[in-house]
């Protein structure tokens, strides 16, 4: 076989293998997510966790520059030599596909948390209303304790490093039924690409190749603790976005630090209000009107930040990431982020 065709052919083999293994979640759970992956994650985070900057971001920058340089050097007759150039691109895709699934990506195919805990995801309007009322009350109470006045927005006084260090405390407090997701070897970084991430609409991401949790530190700081806990959940071997919101919320809400608790409860309250409004127009407003003015100011701060960076760029990446998630066991795409509300409603019942 022509050497240039080896990696593209290997890509086809990989896709078939990954999709086949994905049909056996118990095998993936025990062999990869609880077997090979923790060893890979331990090594990656031990090696890179103490480095103060994002190694993964630098790798991405170098690769992007290299790709643009290659395109520029081959711009003349690029499409005329489509076979050679196509095989080169497929070879790189093959390498990335292999590294992605070996180092982290197979976690998309593990047993869902809902199945492990026998939790339903569906809920009634009454269930959501009762849960929202509880979340609103908790959010208001935390805002008042932190701001000292119900009209003031909560301002987080910590530095980025202080937030990253505090986040571990919540994972130490996870309940026993979530012990699979204990956290070791901190590797949380302020992303060097925070401006592009803002325009792309991302609050953070996990670099699957270096296992670094990347945080967009440009966004409002009151929301950062939950984002950090969400990305840490990815590091524990969770692929599902809804499950990362679920674990991230529990970790942040159980943290002894009140700012982490406020970040968690204000986060889930926004989702609850959105879901109520989707169920019945005007339903969410009844609960929104019960929020302290200081909470509303934080919500407005959050909304204005993302509105400021909204361009066709984030619409494109939303479309791209939506389809990426759908191709990796998350049938609801980006909408899967909000599915954690159902998980929390039912988990809140059994946790009492």
Secondary structure, DSSP 8 states (H G I E B T S, - for coil): --HHHHHHHHHHHHHHHHHHHTT-HHHIIIIIIIIIHHHHHHHHHHHHTTSSS-HHHHHHHHHHHHHHHHHHHT-TTTTTTHHHHHHHHHHHHHHHHHHHHHHTGGGGGS--HHHHTT------HHHHHHHHHHHHHHHHHHHHHHHSSTTS-------HHHHHHHHHHHHHT--GGGGGG---S--EEE-TTHHHHHHHT-SEEEETTTTEEEE-TTS-GGGHHHHHHHHHHHHTT---HHHHHHHHHHHHHHSSSHHHHHHHHHHHHHHHHHHHHHHSTTHHHHHHTTS-HHHHHHHHHHHHHHHHT-SHHHHHHHHHHHHHHHTTT-TTGGGGGGGHHHHHHHHHHHT-
